[in-house]
Amino acid sequence: MVQLTLQQTFDLAAQRHHAGQLPEAEELYRSVLAAQPEHAETHNNLGNVLRTMGRLDDAIASYRRAIALKPGYAKAYGNLGIALKRRGHLDDAIAAYRQAIALKPDHAEAYTNLASALRDKEQIDESIAACRQAIALNPGIAEAHSNLGSALKDKGQIDQAVAAYRQAIALKPNFADAHTNHGHALKDLGLIEEAIAAYRQSIALRPNHPEAASDVVFAQHYHPRYDAHAILEELRRWHQQHAHPLRKFIPVHSNDRDPNRRLRIGFVSPDFRFHVIGRNLLPLFQYHDRRQFEFICYAQVRRPDAMTQQFQQNADAWRGIVGLTDEQIAAQIQSDRIDILVDLALHMSGALLCLFARKPAPIQVTFGAYPGGTGLSTMDYRLTDPHLDPPGHHDDWYIEKSIRLPHSFWCYDPLPMEAPTEPVNPLPALQNGFITFGCLNNFCKLNDAVLELWAAILRRLPKSRLILLGPLGSARQRTEEKLQREQISPERIEWVSRLPRSQYLQTYRRIDLGLDTFPYNGHTTSLDSFWMGVPVVTLVGQTVVGRAGLSQLSNLGLTELIAETPRQYVEIVAALSSDLIRLSNLRQTLRRRMLDSPLCDREQFARGIEAAFRQMWRAWCDSPIVASPS
């Protein structure tokens, strides 16, 4: 057998890494280090292999060893920054990138990666500057253009973001992430059809990319063309491509089948933070019965904040999982002997549905992100409410079994630290002499059918005005042009941009009546509107996300604001707008009505979810013991 020199072994290891033969590459690099432990380049390359394998902590150690041996090693600092960022150590990553740049000022890749880390730290202007410096050093680096697009998108400059993504794609047509990011920007512009096409292009370039496939699923909820059955078919395709192959990893669960014992509930989410999901879930954690349920958080939180701290304080255990592989997280969950594992993302950003495809806990349930389904055969249940999914209806919309909470999918906590606590202001129309309608929903919920219906209302009430939230540029122009074709002058439309929450809530003080969107209703936005005394008229949709208004208004005892048809929607709005005494009285009583409703009953919300957990558990205890699928 031919004995390889150290250089030949080093080169062969690099070849194995490039070919994706990672264990072999690791073994070869370690054999080099056994003979030459002070070789910094081998430590760096071993770190690259370990990083590719998802062993980020080991990779970080290898890069640090390379730097200790060769302090001026700019490439190792850059690689260290990549691993630290993926592990969620943003400050350390930024420091590593800056050191790489200090050692090599023309290091365009380090500037590109620095920009990404700065964006994760929400230092958007600094991120943009780093991207532009990378592009100045190397105009052909597609990743820098894509990162620039993401930073511009976060700054609200969506048209400029689209241009940056398109430049990245022009430079590197097979750049799957750039196509995905392009789709996100198009979605923000309300161009849902085009966004779905961009996501599908990303999938075509990288078929084993569950995140882009999830983007397609989620975007379809906003598009009027996709009904519940069309969405279910897309979910089935997602499952077949990404979840079904992981069935071989499902273990046999040997949890103690005592139906009445204290249960260990695991929650998986990127949004244990100031986010609509975090805000809806925090009351459950604050009011959960610690004698009966132990709550363990598996937190993929890249931007922790004050609400993250509240979750940590109210959880029984906290596991940071940023940068871990699905296999590593599943092993931790099994080690923790979780009884019920809760998905809190569905197909939204940061979802870990491939983790749930491995079924590391005997019972799995989805809840919280939005009312819907995952499509996974390994997801046993979904939580909903009797208004979103009336008993005996919609069961064929989902793979999971639906368990209905007693009253509401949502629990609204106004969070006094940030929500106005002063009394609701008088009806603006009493002073203005005209009705001001408003919709502060995400702009992507607006579509031609919504605008046509709102135009009919504005024509019916020719003095009325409309306040909308939307990005600057083409989105506003396209909307105004559409409304002009519907005989509505742009002067009747007022635009607001994204604002800090306290300022956003103050905008409702200028709105008399809210207009709901469809097929995707307002969810938390409508709850904010009610809190500020602004009722919302809703049109019931053909999917579960289009029944949020029905659920919330039913819980408020305001079913007269629920329309089943577009014509009825217009009539309800017109009747309420012509009765200012009624509208004024509703404004002054709506906050108290909300506080007295299930929508703000945090303890009842917690008890309802815990009862659902216990129901699931007892059903599993009574089920036959089955072997793991092969």
N, C-alpha and C positions, 0 to 999 in steps of 0.2 A: 504494500500500500504506500502511495506517494505521500511523503510528509510535507505539508504546506508550510511555507515561511509565514512569519507573523503578518507581513504585508499582504500575502496572498489570502490569508485567513480574514484579514480586515476587509479586503476587496470582496471576497466571497460573501461575507456578512452583509455588506452593502447591497450586493446583488439579491440576496435572499429577502432583505427588507423591501427592496423595490418590487420584487415578485409577490409580496404579500405573505411570504413564508416566515412569519414573525417568531415563532418559537425557535426555529433553526437559526435565525439571525441573532436572537438573544444569546443562544448557546455559543455561537461563534465569537461574538463580541466578548463574552465572559471568558472564553478560552484565551483571547488575546490579552485581556486584563490579568489573567492568572500569571501570564509570563511577563507582562509589562504593565503593572498596576498604576504607573505614573503617566500613562499615555492619555492626555486630555481629550484628544479627538475621539478616542474610543469611548470614553465616558459620555461625551456629547452624543455620539451616534447611538449608543445604547439607550440614552435618554429618549431619543427619537423613536426607537423601537417600542420602548415601554409606554411612551405617550400614545402611540398608535394602538397599542393593546388596551388602552384605558387605565393603565396602572400609573396614574398621575403622580401620586406621592413618591413612588419609586423613581419616576422620570425626573421629578424635581430634585431628588437626592443626587441623581447622576449628573444633572447639569451643574449643581452646586459643587460637586467634586471636580468637574472639568474646570470650573472657574477658579477653584482653589489652587489647582495645579497650573493654571494659565490665566492669571488675572486680567490680561488684556484681550480675552477671547470674546469678541463682540458677538459672534454667531451663537455661542453658548448662552450669553445673556438674552439674546432674542428668543431662543428656544425656551429658556427658563420662563420668560414672560408669557409665552403661549401656554405652557403647562399651568402656571400660576393662575392665569385668567380662567382657563377651563375649570380649575378647581375652585374658583370663586374668590381668590385672594387678589382683589383688584388693585389695592394700593401697592402690594409687592410686585405685581405684574407691571404696573406703570413705572415703578422704580427700575425694574430690570430693563424695560424697553429704553428708558432714558439713559441708562448706563451703556446700553448697546449703541445708542446714537452718539453719546459722548466719545466713545471709542472709535466710532466709524460714522462721521457726520453725514456721509452720503448714503446711509443705510436706509433705502426707501422702504424696504419691507418692515423694518422696525418702526418707522413712522406710520405705516399702514396699520400695523398691529396695535401701536400706541393709540391710534385714533379709535379703534374698536373698544379698547379698555376704557378710554375716557368717556366714550358714549355710554358704556355700561354704568359709569359713575355719574351719569347725567351731566357731565361737563361738556355740553354740546358745542359751544363756540370753540373750545380748545380742541375738540375732536375734528371739527371742520378745518381748523388751522393745520392740524397734523396731516389730514388727508391732502390738503392743498400742497403742503411741503413734500409729501411723498410723490405727488403727481408732478411737481416741479422737478424733482430729481429723476423721475422715470415716468414720463407721460403714458407709457404703454402698460403700466401695471394695473390690470383690470380690477384687482381686489381693492385698490385705493379708490377707484371711481365708485365701486359698489358701497364701500364704507362711507364715502362722502354722501352718497344717496341716502343711506340710513340716517346719518346725522342731520341732513337737510330735512328729511321726513319728520324726525323728532322735533325739529324747530318749526314745523308747520309749513315749510316751503315745498309743498308736494310736487308742483310742476317741475321745479329745479331737481328734485329727487328723481323723478321719472327720467329726466334728461341724463342724469349721472348714471342711472342703472342702464340706460340704453347705450351709453358710451362704453360701460363695462362689457356689455353683451357684444357690441361691435368689435371690441378688442379680443374678446374670448367667447365666441358663440356657444361653446359647450360648457359655460360657467353656470352650473345648475343653481347655485345660491343666488346669483344675480337675477336669474329668471324668477325665482321665488320672491326676492325682495321687490322686484318690479311688480309682481302681482299684488304684494301688500300695498304699494303706493297707488296702484290703479284702484284697488278696493277702497282706499281712503278717498279717492276722487269720485266714488259712487259708480265706477265703471266695472260692475260685477262680472259681466260677460267677458270683458277683456282680462280681468284678474284671473278668472278660472282658466282662460286660455294660457296665460303666463304660467300658472301653476302646472298645468298639464305639460307644457314644454319642459319645465324643470323635471317632471316625472319621466318624460321620454328620455331625457339625458341621464337620469339616475333613477332607474325603476325601483330600487330598494331604498326608497326615501320616504319613510312613513310620515314625516312632518309635512312635506308638500302635498301628499295625498290627503292628509287631514285638513290642509288649507282648502282643498277643493270641497270637501264635505262641509266645512263651516261656511264657506262663501255661498254655497247653494241655499243656505237658510235665508239669505238676503234677497235671493233672486225669485221674482214672481213665478217663473216658469217651473220651479221645482216643488212639487207637492211632497207629502210625507212618504209616499211610496217610492218616488224617484230618489229621495234622499236615502231611504232604506236600501235601495239597490246600490247606491254609491258606497254605503257602509258595508254592505256584503262584499263588494269588490275590495275595499280596504282590508277587511278581515281575511279574505282569501289570500291576498298578496303578502300581508305583513304579520298577521297574527297566527294564522293556521300553521305555518311552518314551526312555530315555537311551542306547539303542543307537547313535543317530546321532552320539554324541560319542566312540565308540570309534575310536582312531587306528590307523594301520598301524604295526606295530612292526618296527623295523629293527635290533634288537639283534644283535650279532655272534654268529653261530650256531656258534661253536667249542664242541664238546661238553665239552671238558676245561678250559676257562679258569676263572679266578676269577669267581665269581658275586656279583652285587650283590642282596642279599636285603633287601627292605623289610618292616618290621613296623608295622602300624597298630593302635593301641590307646589307650583312655583309662586303662588299668590297669597302666602301668609304675610301679607303686607297691606299697605293702603291701596286697595284695589276693590272693585265691586264685589269680587268673590270673597276677599278677606272681610269686607264689611258685613256681608250677609252671613258669614260663618262665625264671626267672633262671638255673637250671643250664645251660640251652642257651647262654645268652650267656656264662657263665663258662667253658664248656668248648668253645666253638666254634673250629673250625680257621680261623684268620685267613688262612692261606695260600691256602685254597680258597674262603672265603666272606667277603664284606664285609657287615656288618650295619648297616643304616640304620634308625633308629627314627623313625616319624612319630607323635609323642606328643601326644595330646589330654588331657594330664594337668592337671587343674584343682587338684589338691591334692598337689603333689610332696612326697616324704618321703625318708627315708634310703635306702629301696630304689630310689627314682627315681635317686638318685645312683649306686647300684650299676649300674643299667642304663646310665646315661650313661658310666660308667667302662669298661664292657665292650662298648659299641657302638662301631662305627667312625665313625659320624656320628649326629647328633641334630638332628631338625627339630621344633620346637614348632609345633603346628598349631591350638592353641586359637583359636577365633574365625575361622578361615579357612573359606571356602566349599569345597564339593566341587570346583568348577572350579579354584580356586587350588591346592588340595592335589594334584589330578591333574596340573596343570602342573608342580608341583615334582617329583613322582614321575617324570614323563617327562623333565624336565631332568636328574634324577639317573640316568637310564637304568637303572632298576631292572629286573632280569631276572625275579625272582619276588616277588610282593607277597603278604604273609600277613595275613589278617584274624584278629584275636584277640578278637573280640567276638560274632560271629554276631548273634543277635537280642537280646542283652542291652543294658542301658543304655549309652549312648555309642557304639553301633554306627554305622558309616559305610558301610553297604552300598550306598547310592546312589553313593558314590565307586567302589566295586568294579563297579557297573553300567556305569561309564564305561570300565572296563578300561584303566587307565593303564599297566599292565605286561603283557607277553605271557603270563605264567603267573600265575594267582591261586589261592591255597589258603587254606582256613579251618582253624583249629585253636585249641585252648587254652581257650576260654571254657567250653564244655561239649561233650561228644560229640553231634554232631547235624549238621544241614545248613542251608544258607542259602536254598536254593531258587533261587539265581541261575544263569542259564545261562552267565554270564560267570565264575563261580567254577569253575575247572577241577577242583580236587581238594579233598578233605578228608582229614585225617590221623585215623587211628583205631588200634585194635589188634586182634589176632586173637581176642580174647575178646569184645570189644564187638561186633565184626562178623566172625564167622567167615568165612573165604574161601568164596566161592560162595553166601553168604547175605546177605540184607538189601540187596542192591544196588538193589532197587526202592524202597527207603526214601528214596533221595537222588537229587538232580539231579547232584551232583558225583560224580566217580570216587573211590572210596575207595582210599587207600594205607595199608596197615597197618604201623605201626611193629613192630619185632621182638617186643616184649614188652608194653609198657604205654603207655597214653595219658598217664599221670601220672608225674611224677618228684618225689619228696618230699624236700625239704631241711629238716631240723628247725630250721635257723637257730638255732645255739646262743645267740645274743644274746637270744632270747626264749623258747625251748623249755626245759623242765626237763631238766637233764643228770644230776640225781641218779638213783640206781637206782629202778626201778619198785617201788612199795610192795607189801607182801603183799596177797593177795586179801582184800578187806574182809569177805567172808562168813565167813572163818575166825574173825573176832572178833565180827561182828554176830550170827551164828547164822541169818542169812537172806540170800537172794540179792537184790542191788540191780541191777535193769536200768536202762539209760539210753539216751537218744537226745537228743543236743545238736544235731541238725540244725535248719535253718531251720524255723520253725513251719509255714510254708505247705506243707511236705511231709506234714504230718499230714492224714489224711482219715478218713471213717467206716470204710472197709475196714481201714485200718491200726489204728485204735483197737479195732475188733472183734476183730482177730487178737491184739493185745496183751492185750485183756481175757481171751481164751481162755487165754493163757499165765498171766496173773495168777490166774485161777481154778484152773488146774492146780497152781500153786504158791502156796497161800493165805497164806504168810508173806512172800512176796516184796514188794519195793517197786519203784517206777519213778521215775526222775528225768527231767524234761523241761525243755526250754528254751522259753519262750514269753512273749509280752508280757503285762503286767498287764491285768486287767479282763475284758472279755467273752470273750476268747479262752480264757482259763483256765477261766472259769465254764462256757462251752459244752462244753469238753473234759471237765470233771469231771461235768457232767450226762450226757453221752454215756456215760461209763464207769460212772456210777451205774446207768444203764439196763441196763448189761451186768454188774451186780452187783459192781462194784468200788467200794469206799469211797474217798472223796476223801483220807482219812488215809493211804492207801497211795501217794499221788502227791506228789512234791516238785517244786516249780518253781524254776528259776533264771532270772535275766534275763541279757541280753547283758552280757558282762564283757570287760575288757581281756584280750588273748590269754593272757598268762601265768596269770591267774586262771581263765580258761575251761579251760585245759589241766589245772589242778589239780583241777577238778571230776571228771575221770576217775579220780582216786585214790579216789573213793567209789563207783565203778561196778564191778560184777563182770563184766557181760556187756552188750554193745551190741545193740540191736534196730534193724535197718535199716528204712527207710521204702520205700514203693512207691506209685505207679509211678516216682517219682523217688528213686533211692537216695541215700544219703550218698556224697559224693565226697571232697573234702578233709577233711571232718569225720570220715569213717571212717579216713583215713590218720592223722589226729591221734589217734584212738582206739587204733589199732594201736601208734603210737609210745608211748603211755602204758600199754601192756600190756593193753588191753581188746579182746578179740576181738569181732567183729560178725557176727551171723547175718543173712544176706541172703535175700531172695526175688527170684528173677529176674523182671524185668518184660517187658512186651511192646513197649517202646521202648528205644532205645539208652541213654538216661539211666537206665533201670532195669536195666542190665546192668553198672553200675560195680562193684557188690559182687562179682559173678562175676569180673570182670577182676582186681580187686585181690586177692581171696582165691586165685584161680588163681596169680597171681604170687607169693603167699606160700606156696603149697603147702598150702593149707587148704581144699581143695574140699569137705571133709566139712561145712563150715559153709554151703554153698550149697543152698538149697531151691528146688525147681522148682514146688512146690504149697504153698498155705497150711497144709495138714495137715502136710506134711513140715517146714515152718518151725517149727511148734509142737513137733513131736517132737524136732527137733535142739536147740531151746532147752531143752526139758525134760530131755533126756538129759545135756546138758552141765552144766545146773544141779544135777543130782543126783550129779555126779562132781566133787567139789571138788578132789580130788587132781589130776585131769586139768586142770581149769580153772586151778588155781593154777600148775601147771607151764607151761601155755600162757602165762599172764600173765608169768611170769619169763623166758620165752624169746622172746616176741613181738618185742621191740625188736631183739634181735640177728638174729632171722629176717628182720625188715624190712630192716635194714642190709645183710644178705647177699643180698637179693632185687633184682630189676630195679627195684623201686619206689624204691630209693635209689641206683641206679647212675647217677650224673649224667653220667659220660663216655659210657657206653653209650647213654644217652638222647640226648645230643647227636649221637653218630655215627649213630644211627638216623634222626634228623630230617634230618641232612645227606645221608645216602644217599638219602632220599626226595626231597630237593631236586634232587640230581644226576639221579635217575631221571626226574623231571618235565622237567628241562632237556634231557636227551638226547632224550626223546620229542618235545619241541618242535623241537629242531634237525633231527630227521628228518621233521618234518611239512611239508606243502607250504605255500608262502607264499600267503596269501590277502589279498584286499583288505578294507579296512574296510567293515563293513555300512553300507548307506545308510539 
